[in-house]
Amino acid sequence: MLLEKAGMLTTSDKKTEEILNDYYIAYLSRQLSLLGKREVHNGRAHFGIFGDGKEIAQIAYAKTFRKGDWRSGYYRDQTFMLALGLLQPEEFFAMIYGDTDDEMNPSTGGRNFNNHFCTANINEDGEIKDLSTRFNSSSDISSTGGQMPRLLGLAQASKIVREDKSLKKHLNNNVTGNEVAFGSIGDASTSEGMFFETINAAGVMQVPLAVAVYDDGYGISVPIELQTTKSSISEALKGFQKEKDTNGILIYTCKGWNYPELVKTFADGVSKCRKNHTPVLFHVQEVTQLLGHSTSGSHERYKSKERLEWEKEYDGIYQFKLWLIETGQADMDTITAIERKAESRAKEARKTAWENFTGGYTEEVSKLEEILRQLKKQSDGEIDHLAELTEIKQRIFPTRRKFLSFAQRIFYDIHGDDVVRAEQQNLHTWIEQFKDKSSDLYNSRLYRQGNDSAVKVAAVPATYDDNAREVNGSAILNENFDALFQKYPNLVTFGQDTGKLGGVNQGMKGMQEKYGIQRVSDAGIRETTIIGQGVGLAMRGFRPIAEIQYLDYLIYAHSTLSDDVASMQYRTKGKQAAPLIVRTRGHQLQGMWHAGSPMQMLLGSLRGMYLCVPRNMTQAAGFYNTLLSANDPALVIEPLKGYNMKEELPENLGEFKVPLGIPEVMVEGDDVTLVTYAWNVNHAIKAAELLKTKDISVEVIDVQTLLPFDVNHCILESIKKTGKVIFVDEDVPGGATAYMMQKVMEEQQAFNYLDTAPRTLSAKEHRPAYGIDGEFFSKPNVEQIFESIYEMMREVDVKRFPKLTP
């Protein structure tokens, strides 16, 4: 944002003009915070959280931001965004109101809290390009510290390109190697493990990552002495300080109210970070927060009178004003003129945003009003709801919920009244159209919807020549990855033992030697920042495969996956995409923490990612080929027992594709439909063979993906034939089997075709026990499947199928 210069501010001293512009932005930001808080307290908004007290520091920080740089910050960065021109005052208020107008509220579209910012990184054609020509901001999340993992990946992208300049031409003008990833965080949130994990990884990797820690002495009401060792994050991190011939980070301290010191400190630190790719942390001390944590509470309840007085004295804007006068940069008349201009601009923005927000219903409500007039007329005045509608329209804070609920209640009342049948139909049409628009505003774009959608990638069968070799499953993955690294120059992978060793199961064997350490690399035991690397790299145009060694370890990265990756498409209404592939392995093996299958945990928290559960490594390879042809994030869980199983090696490596959401019928049958996935497909096939000895014909269906699930209702067609269904997996009871049952029984309406109750067969409630016997008695096995299906058949034909007990 540039200062709208009044005549009195015109000067040949460009430096003074810049400084006065900084004061204008800072004062404008404060006015936005004050008015925003007032809007909440006046009932015109639900909640507000603001950046008061951090204005001066953020302006100084923003001065070092360049085209191509990325921000991964938190919900107090409004002044930083104002300074870069990435936030307009009207949008500030639109976010508070929850306006769904994308032009007025481009960052959240009404889906996220205020002060959660983003800039688009993908266009309508599904292309991530030209990011080096603009200021970039990743989409904010509310979970404290959650911005840190992706910050690592955003920084790593520059490191990779600087180290391997040949990659630059393959990245669509997205990365030059000179960009810095800018982070910000409140001091209390540095207590989160994500913060320390990110700082440690950045220090090891030496990536251009900068992070400003704003220290106002509190985490909501909890004082710093209960948050941070030595009550100082810069002191606590001294062991991370970079020294001669070591890795590590640079650490700076500065006062949040000292404008010239802040400008100098940020300039020096970011310059070194950009030039040398040394991470830098700025501990911004003595920051104030004059409006309290948020609109939900008052800081007078936990701050002493002395502290409150100190905050007034050392408010950054007040100290900036004193400095301007003392140094002769401005007199009081000039400062007063700037303040009045900022106050006027803030009020004008509030008025414009409110009118836009409340005017968003005008056309729809006018149509409803006309329907109600006709309803009153046709009923000779007996059905009159016009006064109620007027009362709703006059409320301080109108909502779509209220208008829809009001219309629906009227429809319920007049339902079945032949006198107003035409009006019933008109009202019903209005309700359905209102619902459709509301659904688009609030329920759309969980996944990619254009041609870059993974569900739109067509199947390409694996083909085999006459002399196809039988190889271990790990070899199929290995040779397919080799083909993919050749096909996609922007493909990178990383994880524990992924690089030099080539993976614990050798899927990446030889890849680092062949394609280089920048594209195939090892990572420490730090799952959430492995995912964070993937998020940041994907946002900048790379195609990352982040490897988590075992499915059970995914829990360490779960918050980043759920809060950031899975929600990104939704919370930005498709403006941002991070097409990250998470590769892991799980299901049947041996041991509590190496053979887990917590699928319901994933199903309940990763909507927004696709969940692929292949039965063997050929299918797994096909999923990687499919996902790299699209822009949706996904999790692929390779079956642990599949690496040493023999499979034929396809000839079209890197090209064959397994479609998402399309089950495969593995065994045809007429009596019972068995639905399963992953390694249990092998048990199901064996059980089906055993059941043939009892003259029972089982149709075995491999769902292949749990998200999406059977998009063409293949399972329903099978049940129409068999009249019986059982769902089998190795999650806990009521887990993924219950999910599959809901999908088939409720969504596909399969209960209409059942002869007997549907069944589930899952693992036990506890984690899988150790050893062959531990696994056998913890998870479904061939004999359990046999007995469950036999009992189902006995329920419909007792004579034909006597009890298995003697």
C-alpha positions in Angstrom: 0.0 0.0 0.0 1.4 3.4 -0.9 0.7 6.6 1.0 -2.0 8.7 -0.7 0.1 11.8 -0.4 -1.4 15.1 0.7 0.2 18.3 -0.6 1.8 19.0 2.7 3.7 15.7 2.6 5.3 16.2 -0.8 9.1 16.4 -0.3 12.3 15.9 -2.2 13.6 13.9 0.7 12.5 10.4 -0.4 13.8 8.8 2.8 11.6 11.1 4.9 8.7 10.4 2.6 9.2 6.7 3.1 9.4 7.1 6.9 6.2 9.1 6.9 4.5 6.5 4.8 5.5 3.9 7.3 3.9 5.9 10.0 0.7 6.2 8.0 0.6 2.4 7.4 1.2 1.7 11.1 -1.4 4.2 12.3 -3.9 2.9 9.7 -3.3 -0.7 10.9 -4.0 0.4 14.4 -7.2 2.1 13.4 -8.3 -1.0 11.6 -7.7 -3.0 14.8 -9.7 -0.5 17.0 -12.6 -0.4 14.6 -12.5 -4.2 14.1 -12.8 -4.8 17.8 -15.6 -2.3 18.0 -17.5 -4.2 15.2 -17.4 -7.4 17.2 -18.5 -5.7 20.4 -21.3 -4.0 18.5 -22.6 -7.3 17.2 -21.7 -6.9 13.6 -19.0 -9.6 13.6 -18.5 -12.8 15.6 -14.8 -12.7 16.5 -11.6 -10.7 15.8 -7.9 -11.1 16.4 -5.5 -8.3 15.6 -1.9 -7.2 15.2 -1.9 -4.2 17.5 1.5 -3.5 19.1 3.4 -5.2 16.3 2.9 -2.6 13.6 6.4 -1.0 13.7 8.3 -4.3 13.7 6.2 -5.7 10.8 6.8 -2.6 8.7 10.5 -3.0 9.2 10.3 -6.7 8.4 8.3 -6.1 5.2 10.9 -3.7 3.9 13.2 -6.7 3.3 10.6 -8.7 1.4 11.2 -9.1 -2.4 9.3 -10.4 -5.4 9.4 -14.2 -5.3 9.7 -14.4 -1.5 7.1 -16.3 0.5 5.4 -15.6 3.8 4.3 -18.3 6.3 3.1 -16.3 9.2 0.3 -16.1 11.7 -2.9 -14.2 12.4 -1.3 -10.9 13.7 0.5 -10.1 10.4 -2.0 -7.5 9.1 0.6 -4.6 9.1 3.1 -6.8 7.2 0.4 -7.5 4.6 -0.7 -3.8 4.4 2.9 -2.7 3.9 3.3 -5.1 0.9 0.0 -4.1 -0.6 -1.4 -7.6 -0.2 -4.1 -6.4 2.2 -6.6 -3.6 1.6 -8.5 -2.1 4.5 -11.8 -3.2 2.9 -10.6 -6.8 2.9 -9.7 -6.4 6.6 -13.3 -5.8 7.5 -14.7 -8.2 5.0 -12.8 -11.0 6.8 -14.2 -9.9 10.1 -17.7 -10.0 8.7 -17.1 -13.4 7.0 -18.0 -12.0 3.6 -18.2 -14.7 1.0 -17.5 -12.3 -1.9 -14.1 -13.5 -3.3 -13.3 -10.0 -4.7 -13.8 -8.3 -1.4 -12.4 -11.1 0.7 -9.9 -13.0 -1.5 -7.9 -14.6 1.3 -10.6 -16.6 3.0 -13.9 -16.2 1.1 -15.7 -16.2 4.4 -14.3 -19.7 5.4 -11.6 -18.7 7.9 -11.0 -16.3 10.7 -9.9 -12.7 10.0 -6.2 -12.0 9.5 -5.7 -15.3 7.9 -4.1 -14.4 4.6 -3.2 -16.0 1.3 -2.2 -15.3 -2.3 -3.1 -17.6 -5.1 -0.4 -20.0 -6.2 -2.4 -21.9 -8.9 -4.6 -20.6 -11.7 -7.9 -21.9 -13.1 -6.0 -24.1 -15.6 -4.3 -25.9 -12.8 -0.9 -24.3 -13.4 1.6 -23.2 -10.8 3.7 -20.6 -12.5 5.4 -17.2 -12.4 5.5 -17.1 -8.6 8.9 -15.4 -8.8 7.4 -12.3 -10.2 5.1 -11.5 -7.2 4.8 -11.3 -3.5 3.6 -14.7 -2.1 1.8 -15.7 1.1 0.9 -19.2 2.1 -2.6 -19.6 3.6 -2.7 -19.1 7.4 -4.0 -21.6 9.9 -5.1 -20.9 13.5 -3.2 -23.8 15.2 -0.3 -22.1 17.0 3.1 -23.1 15.5 1.3 -24.8 12.5 2.9 -22.3 10.1 6.4 -23.5 10.9 6.7 -26.8 9.1 5.7 -25.5 5.7 8.1 -22.6 6.2 10.9 -25.1 6.0 9.7 -26.4 2.6 9.2 -22.9 1.2 12.8 -22.1 2.1 14.2 -25.4 0.8 12.9 -24.8 -2.7 15.3 -21.9 -3.0 18.1 -24.0 -1.7 17.5 -26.8 -4.2 17.6 -24.5 -7.2 20.7 -22.6 -6.0 22.5 -25.9 -5.6 21.2 -27.3 -8.9 20.6 -24.5 -11.3 19.5 -26.9 -14.0 16.2 -27.3 -12.2 15.3 -23.7 -12.6 14.1 -24.1 -16.2 11.7 -26.9 -15.1 9.9 -24.8 -12.5 7.8 -22.4 -14.7 9.4 -19.2 -13.4 8.6 -20.1 -9.8 12.0 -20.3 -8.2 15.3 -18.5 -8.9 17.2 -19.7 -5.8 17.4 -16.2 -4.3 14.1 -16.1 -2.5 13.7 -16.0 1.3 10.9 -17.7 3.2 9.6 -15.3 5.9 8.0 -16.7 9.0 6.4 -15.0 12.0 5.2 -16.4 15.3 4.2 -15.2 18.8 6.7 -15.9 21.5 4.4 -18.3 23.5 4.0 -20.5 20.4 7.7 -21.2 20.3 6.9 -23.6 23.1 5.3 -25.9 20.4 7.3 -28.9 19.2 6.8 -27.8 15.6 8.8 -24.6 16.2 11.8 -26.4 17.6 11.6 -29.1 15.0 11.6 -26.5 12.2 14.4 -24.5 13.7 16.6 -27.6 14.2 15.9 -28.8 10.6 16.6 -25.3 9.2 19.9 -25.1 11.0 20.9 -28.5 9.7 19.8 -27.9 6.1 21.0 -24.3 5.9 18.0 -22.9 4.0 17.0 -19.3 3.5 14.5 -19.2 6.3 13.8 -16.1 8.4 11.4 -16.0 11.4 10.4 -13.1 13.5 9.4 -14.0 17.1 7.1 -11.3 18.6 7.5 -11.3 22.3 4.8 -9.4 24.2 5.5 -11.3 27.5 2.3 -13.5 27.4 0.6 -16.4 25.8 -2.9 -15.2 26.3 -2.8 -15.0 30.1 0.2 -17.2 30.8 3.4 -15.2 31.4 6.6 -15.9 29.6 8.4 -17.3 32.7 5.9 -20.2 32.5 6.4 -20.6 28.7 10.1 -20.4 27.8 13.3 -21.5 29.4 15.2 -18.4 30.8 12.1 -16.4 29.8 13.8 -15.7 26.5 13.7 -17.7 23.3 16.9 -16.1 22.0 18.7 -17.2 25.2 17.1 -20.7 25.0 18.3 -21.1 21.4 21.9 -20.1 22.0 23.1 -23.6 21.2 21.7 -23.2 17.7 23.8 -20.0 17.1 25.9 -20.4 13.9 29.6 -20.1 14.5 32.6 -20.3 12.3 32.7 -23.6 10.3 29.5 -24.8 11.8 25.9 -24.9 10.7 23.1 -23.4 12.8 21.2 -20.1 12.7 21.8 -16.4 13.2 20.0 -14.9 16.2 19.2 -11.2 16.5 17.4 -9.3 19.3 15.7 -5.9 18.9 13.1 -3.8 20.6 9.6 -3.8 19.1 9.2 -0.1 19.7 12.5 1.1 18.2 11.9 1.9 14.6 15.5 2.7 13.4 16.9 -0.3 15.3 14.2 -2.6 13.7 14.9 -1.4 10.2 18.6 -1.9 10.6 18.3 -5.3 12.3 15.9 -6.8 9.8 17.9 -5.5 6.8 21.1 -7.0 8.1 19.7 -10.4 9.1 17.6 -10.9 5.9 20.5 -9.8 3.7 22.7 -12.5 5.2 20.0 -15.0 5.0 19.3 -14.3 1.3 23.0 -14.2 0.4 24.4 -17.1 2.3 21.3 -19.3 2.9 21.8 -19.1 6.6 18.6 -19.3 8.6 17.9 -16.2 10.8 15.7 -15.7 13.9 14.7 -12.2 15.1 13.7 -12.1 18.7 11.6 -8.9 18.8 11.4 -8.0 22.5 9.3 -5.6 24.5 6.3 -5.8 22.1 3.0 -4.5 23.4 -0.6 -5.8 22.8 -2.8 -3.0 23.8 -6.1 -4.5 22.7 -5.5 -7.8 24.5 -5.3 -11.3 22.9 -8.6 -11.2 21.0 -12.2 -10.0 21.2 -12.9 -13.0 23.4 -11.3 -11.6 26.6 -9.8 -8.7 28.4 -6.1 -8.5 29.3 -6.9 -6.3 32.2 -7.8 -9.5 34.0 -4.2 -10.8 34.1 -1.9 -7.8 33.4 -0.9 -5.6 36.3 -1.6 -1.9 36.4 2.1 -1.3 36.0 2.3 -3.5 32.9 -0.6 -1.8 31.3 0.9 1.6 31.9 4.2 0.4 30.5 2.5 -0.8 27.3 1.0 2.6 26.8 4.4 4.2 27.2 6.2 1.8 24.9 3.5 1.4 22.3 5.5 1.2 19.1 3.4 3.8 17.3 3.7 6.3 20.2 7.5 5.8 20.3 7.6 6.1 16.5 5.8 9.5 16.8 8.3 10.7 19.5 11.2 9.7 17.3 9.8 11.5 14.3 9.5 14.7 16.3 12.8 14.4 18.1 14.7 13.8 14.9 12.9 16.5 13.0 11.4 14.1 10.5 8.0 15.6 11.1 6.1 18.1 13.2 2.9 17.6 15.0 0.8 19.2 12.3 2.2 16.7 9.8 1.6 13.8 12.1 -1.9 14.9 12.9 -2.7 15.2 9.2 -1.4 11.7 8.6 -3.4 10.3 11.6 -6.6 12.0 10.4 -6.1 10.6 6.9 -5.6 7.1 8.3 -8.7 7.4 10.5 -10.8 8.5 7.6 -9.5 5.7 5.4 -10.3 3.1 8.0 -13.8 4.4 8.5 -14.4 4.6 4.8 -13.2 1.0 4.4 -15.5 -0.3 7.2 -18.5 1.4 5.5 -17.7 0.0 2.1 -17.1 -3.5 3.4 -20.3 -3.5 5.5 -22.4 -2.3 2.6 -21.0 -5.0 0.4 -21.5 -7.7 3.0 -25.1 -6.8 3.8 -25.9 -6.1 0.1 -24.9 -9.7 -0.7 -28.4 -10.9 0.1 -30.4 -8.2 -1.6 -31.4 -10.0 -4.8 -32.2 -13.3 -3.1 -34.2 -11.6 -0.3 -36.2 -9.5 -2.8 -37.3 -12.7 -4.5 -38.3 -14.2 -1.2 -40.3 -11.1 -0.3 -42.2 -11.3 -3.6 -43.1 -14.9 -3.0 -44.4 -14.0 0.5 -46.5 -11.2 -1.0 -48.1 -13.7 -3.4 -48.6 -16.1 -0.6 -50.4 -13.5 1.4 -52.5 -12.5 -1.6 -53.5 -16.1 -2.6 -54.4 -16.9 1.0 -56.5 -13.8 1.4 -54.1 -12.5 4.0 -54.3 -15.5 6.2 -50.7 -16.5 5.5 -48.7 -13.3 6.2 -45.0 -13.5 7.1 -43.9 -10.1 5.6 -43.5 -8.5 9.0 -41.2 -11.3 10.2 -39.1 -10.9 7.1 -38.8 -7.2 7.7 -37.6 -7.9 11.3 -35.0 -10.3 10.0 -33.7 -7.8 7.5 -33.4 -5.1 10.1 -31.2 -7.2 12.4 -27.7 -6.0 13.2 -26.0 -9.0 11.7 -28.0 -10.8 9.0 -27.1 -14.4 8.2 -27.9 -16.8 5.4 -28.9 -19.3 8.0 -31.7 -17.1 9.3 -33.2 -16.4 5.9 -33.1 -20.1 4.9 -34.5 -21.4 8.2 -37.3 -18.7 8.0 -38.2 -19.8 4.5 -38.1 -23.5 5.4 -40.4 -23.1 8.4 -43.0 -21.3 6.2 -42.7 -24.1 3.6 -43.4 -26.7 6.3 -46.5 -24.8 7.4 -48.0 -24.5 4.0 -47.1 -28.0 2.8 -50.1 -29.8 1.5 -52.3 -26.6 1.3 -53.8 -26.8 -2.2 -54.9 -23.2 -2.2 -51.3 -22.0 -2.4 -49.8 -24.8 -4.4 -48.1 -22.5 -6.9 -46.6 -20.5 -4.1 -45.4 -23.7 -2.5 -43.6 -24.6 -5.6 -42.1 -21.1 -6.0 -40.9 -21.1 -2.3 -39.5 -24.6 -2.7 -37.5 -23.5 -5.8 -36.2 -20.5 -3.9 -35.1 -22.7 -1.0 -33.3 -25.1 -3.3 -31.5 -22.3 -5.2 -30.5 -20.7 -1.9 -29.2 -24.0 -0.6 -27.2 -24.5 -3.8 -25.6 -21.1 -3.6 -24.8 -21.6 0.1 -23.3 -25.0 -0.7 -21.0 -23.4 -3.3 -20.0 -20.7 -0.8 -19.3 -23.0 2.1 -19.0 -26.7 1.0 -17.1 -26.6 -2.3 -13.5 -27.1 -3.4 -12.4 -29.6 -0.9 -10.4 -31.1 -3.8 -9.3 -29.9 -7.2 -12.3 -29.5 -9.4 -10.8 -28.7 -12.8 -8.9 -30.8 -15.3 -6.1 -31.1 -12.8 -8.3 -33.2 -10.5 -6.8 -36.6 -9.7 -10.2 -38.3 -10.0 -10.3 -37.2 -13.7 -7.1 -39.0 -14.6 -8.1 -41.9 -16.8 -7.0 -45.5 -16.2 -4.0 -46.8 -18.2 -3.6 -50.5 -17.7 -0.2 -52.0 -17.0 1.1 -53.9 -20.0 3.5 -56.8 -20.1 5.6 -58.3 -22.8 5.7 -62.0 -23.5 8.9 -62.4 -21.4 7.8 -60.3 -18.4 10.1 -60.9 -15.5 8.8 -61.8 -12.0 10.5 -59.6 -9.5 10.0 -58.5 -5.9 7.4 -55.8 -5.4 10.2 -53.5 -4.2 11.8 -53.8 -7.6 8.6 -52.7 -9.4 8.5 -49.6 -7.2 12.2 -48.9 -7.7 12.0 -49.1 -11.5 8.8 -47.1 -11.7 10.3 -44.4 -9.5 13.3 -44.4 -11.9 11.0 -43.7 -14.8 9.2 -41.0 -12.9 12.4 -39.1 -12.0 13.2 -39.1 -15.7 9.7 -38.0 -16.7 9.3 -35.2 -14.1 12.5 -33.1 -13.6 10.7 -31.2 -10.7 10.1 -34.5 -8.8 11.9 -34.7 -5.4 11.7 -37.1 -2.5 13.0 -37.1 1.0 12.5 -38.9 4.3 14.2 -41.2 6.9 16.7 -43.4 5.1 15.3 -42.4 1.7 18.5 -41.0 0.3 21.7 -42.9 0.6 20.1 -46.1 1.7 17.3 -45.9 -0.8 14.6 -46.6 1.7 14.2 -49.3 4.3 12.6 -51.5 1.6 14.8 -50.3 -1.2 12.1 -48.5 -3.2 14.5 -45.7 -3.9 17.6 -47.8 -4.3 20.1 -46.0 -6.5 18.0 -42.9 -7.0 20.2 -40.5 -5.1 23.3 -41.6 -6.9 21.6 -41.3 -10.3 19.6 -38.0 -9.7 21.5 -36.2 -7.1 21.3 -35.3 -3.4 19.0 -32.3 -4.0 16.3 -34.5 -5.6 16.7 -37.6 -3.4 17.6 -36.8 0.2 17.7 -38.0 3.7 15.9 -36.3 6.6 16.1 -36.6 10.3 13.6 -38.3 12.5 11.2 -35.3 12.4 8.0 -36.4 10.7 6.0 -33.1 10.9 8.7 -31.1 9.1 9.2 -33.8 6.5 5.6 -33.1 5.7 6.3 -29.4 6.0 9.1 -29.7 3.4 6.6 -31.3 1.1 3.9 -28.7 1.6 6.3 -25.8 0.9 8.0 -27.4 -2.1 4.7 -28.3 -3.6 3.4 -24.8 -3.2 6.4 -23.5 -5.1 6.0 -25.8 -8.1 8.0 -28.9 -7.2 6.4 -32.4 -7.1 7.5 -33.8 -3.8 7.1 -37.3 -2.4 7.5 -37.1 1.4 8.3 -40.4 2.9 7.2 -41.3 6.4 8.9 -44.6 7.3 5.9 -46.4 8.8 2.2 -45.6 8.9 2.3 -45.6 12.7 4.8 -42.7 12.7 2.4 -40.6 10.7 0.8 -39.6 14.0 3.8 -37.4 14.6 2.9 -35.4 11.5 -0.8 -35.7 11.9 -1.5 -32.0 12.9 0.4 -30.7 9.8 -1.4 -33.1 7.5 -4.9 -32.4 9.0 -4.6 -28.7 9.7 -2.5 -27.6 6.7 -2.4 -30.1 3.8 -5.9 -31.5 4.0 -7.7 -28.1 4.5 -5.7 -26.0 2.0 -7.9 -26.4 -1.0 -11.0 -25.8 1.1 -9.8 -22.9 3.2 -8.6 -21.0 0.1 -11.5 -21.9 -2.1 -9.1 -23.5 -4.5 -6.7 -20.5 -4.8 -3.8 -22.5 -3.3 -2.7 -26.1 -3.9 0.0 -28.2 -2.5 0.1 -31.4 -4.6 2.1 -33.4 -2.1 2.3 -37.2 -2.2 2.9 -38.7 1.2 4.4 -42.2 0.9 4.4 -44.6 3.7 3.9 -48.3 4.5 1.7 -50.2 7.0 -0.9 -52.9 7.7 0.2 -56.4 8.4 3.6 -57.2 9.7 4.7 -57.6 13.3 4.8 -55.2 16.2 2.6 -52.6 17.9 4.3 -49.6 16.2 5.2 -51.2 12.8 2.0 -52.9 11.8 -0.7 -50.4 12.6 -3.7 -49.6 10.4 -5.4 -46.6 12.0 -7.5 -45.8 9.0 -10.5 -44.2 10.7 -8.2 -41.7 12.3 -7.1 -40.8 8.8 -10.6 -40.9 7.3 -11.9 -38.6 9.9 -9.2 -36.0 9.7 -7.7 -36.0 6.2 -10.7 -35.1 4.0 -9.1 -32.9 1.4 -6.4 -35.6 0.7 -6.9 -38.8 -1.2 -6.2 -42.0 0.6 -4.8 -44.9 -1.6 -4.6 -48.4 -0.1 -3.0 -50.6 -2.8 -2.9 -54.4 -2.4 0.5 -54.8 -4.0 3.4 -52.7 -5.4 2.1 -52.6 -9.0 -1.0 -50.9 -7.8 1.0 -48.6 -5.6 3.2 -47.6 -8.6 0.1 -47.0 -10.6 -1.2 -44.6 -7.9 2.0 -42.6 -8.0 1.8 -42.3 -11.8 -1.8 -41.1 -11.5 -1.2 -38.6 -8.7 1.7 -37.0 -10.5 -0.6 -36.3 -13.4 -2.8 -34.1 -11.2 -2.7 -31.5 -8.4 -4.4 -33.1 -5.4 -2.5 -34.1 -2.3 -2.7 -37.8 -1.4 -1.4 -40.5 1.0 -0.3 -43.8 -0.4 0.1 -46.7 2.0 2.2 -49.5 0.6 1.5 -52.9 2.1 4.4 -54.0 4.2 4.2 -57.7 3.1 4.3 -56.7 -0.5 7.9 -55.8 -0.9 9.2 -59.4 -1.2 6.2 -60.8 -3.0 6.8 -61.7 -6.7 4.9 -59.7 -9.3 5.4 -59.4 -13.1 7.2 -56.2 -14.1 5.1 -54.0 -16.4 6.7 -52.7 -19.6 5.0 -49.2 -19.4 6.7 -48.1 -16.2 5.8 -44.5 -15.2 2.9 -44.5 -17.6 0.3 -47.0 -16.4 -2.3 -45.5 -14.1 -4.7 -46.8 -11.4 -7.8 -44.6 -11.3 -9.0 -43.2 -7.9 -12.3 -44.3 -6.6 -12.7 -47.3 -8.9 -12.8 -50.7 -7.1 -11.6 -53.8 -8.8 -13.4 -57.2 -8.7 -10.7 -59.7 -7.9 -12.9 -62.8 -7.7 -16.4 -63.0 -9.2 -19.1 -64.7 -7.2 -22.9 -65.0 -6.7 -23.5 -65.6 -3.0 -21.7 -63.0 -0.9 -19.9 -59.7 -1.6 -16.7 -59.3 0.3 -15.3 -55.7 0.4 -11.8 -55.0 1.5 -8.5 -53.4 0.6 -4.7 -53.5 1.0 -3.1 -56.8 2.1 -6.5 -58.2 3.3 -7.3 -58.7 -0.4 -4.9 -61.6 -0.3 -6.6 -63.1 2.7 -10.0 -62.5 1.0 -9.0 -64.4 -2.1 -7.7 -67.3 -0.1 -10.9 -67.4 1.9 -13.0 -67.3 -1.2 -11.1 -70.4 -2.5 -11.7 -72.2 0.8 -15.4 -71.3 0.8 -15.8 -73.0 -2.6 -15.3 -76.3 -0.8 -18.7 -75.5 0.9 -20.3 -74.5 -2.4 -20.2 -70.8 -1.4 -19.4 -68.3 -4.2 -17.8 -65.1 -2.9 -17.3 -62.0 -4.9 -14.1 -60.3 -3.7 -13.8 -56.5 -4.3 -10.7 -54.4 -3.7 -11.9 -50.8 -3.1 -8.3 -49.6 -3.9 -8.9 -46.1 -2.5 -10.9 -45.1 0.6 -10.9 -41.5 -0.4 -12.6 -41.3 -2.9 -14.7 -44.4 -2.4 -16.4 -46.4 -5.1 -17.5 -43.4 -7.2 -19.4 -45.5 -9.7 -21.2 -47.7 -7.1 -19.6 -51.0 -8.2 -20.2 -52.5 -4.8 -24.0 -51.8 -5.1 -24.1 -53.7 -8.4 -22.4 -56.7 -6.7 -24.8 -56.6 -3.8 -27.8 -56.6 -6.1 -26.5 -59.9 -7.4 -25.5 -61.5 -4.1 -27.9 -60.0 -1.5 -25.2 -60.2 1.2 -22.1 -58.1 2.1 -19.2 -58.2 4.5 -16.6 -55.5 5.0 -13.1 -56.6 6.1 -10.1 -54.7 7.2 -7.5 -54.5 10.0 -8.6 -51.2 11.6 -10.3 -51.2 15.0 -14.0 -52.2 15.3 -16.2 -49.4 14.2 -13.3 -47.9 12.2 -12.9 -48.1 8.4 -15.3 -51.0 8.1 -18.0 -48.8 9.6 -17.0 -46.1 7.1 -17.3 -48.5 4.2 -20.6 -49.8 5.5 -22.0 -46.2 5.7 -20.9 -45.5 2.2 -22.5 -48.6 0.8 -25.6 -48.9 3.0 -26.6 -45.2 3.2 -25.1 -43.5 0.2 -25.5 -46.3 -2.3 -28.8 -47.5 -0.7 -27.6 -51.1 -0.8 -29.8 -52.1 2.2 -32.7 -52.4 -0.3 -31.1 -55.5 -1.8 -29.9 -57.4 1.3 -31.2 -60.8 2.3 -29.4 -60.6 5.7 -27.7 -58.1 7.9 -24.4 -56.6 6.7 -21.4 -57.6 8.6 -18.0 -56.2 9.5 -14.8 -58.0 10.4 -12.0 -56.0 11.7 -8.9 -56.2 14.0 -9.1 -56.3 17.7 -9.4 -53.1 19.7 -5.8 -53.2 20.9 -2.7 -52.6 18.9 -1.3 -55.6 17.0 0.7 -57.9 19.2 4.3 -59.0 18.4 5.2 -62.0 16.4 3.5 -64.3 13.9 1.0 -65.5 16.6 0.5 -62.0 17.8 -0.5 -60.8 14.4 -2.7 -63.8 13.7 -4.7 -63.3 16.9 -4.9 -59.5 16.5 -6.0 -59.1 12.9 -8.5 -60.8 10.6 -7.2 -64.0 9.0 -8.4 -66.5 6.4 -10.3 -68.7 8.8 -12.1 -65.8 10.5 -13.3 -64.6 7.1 -14.4 -68.2 6.2 -16.4 -68.6 9.4 -18.0 -65.1 9.2 -19.2 -65.7 5.6 -20.3 -69.3 6.4 -22.5 -67.9 9.2 -24.0 -65.4 6.9 -25.0 -68.1 4.5 -26.4 -70.2 7.3 -28.7 -67.2 8.3 -30.5 -67.5 5.0 -30.4 -71.4 4.6 -30.0 -73.3 7.9 -30.5 -76.7 6.2 -27.9 -76.2 3.6 -25.4 -74.8 6.0 -25.4 -76.6 9.3 -23.5 -75.3 12.3 -19.7 -75.6 12.0 -19.7 -76.9 15.6 -20.2 -80.7 15.9 
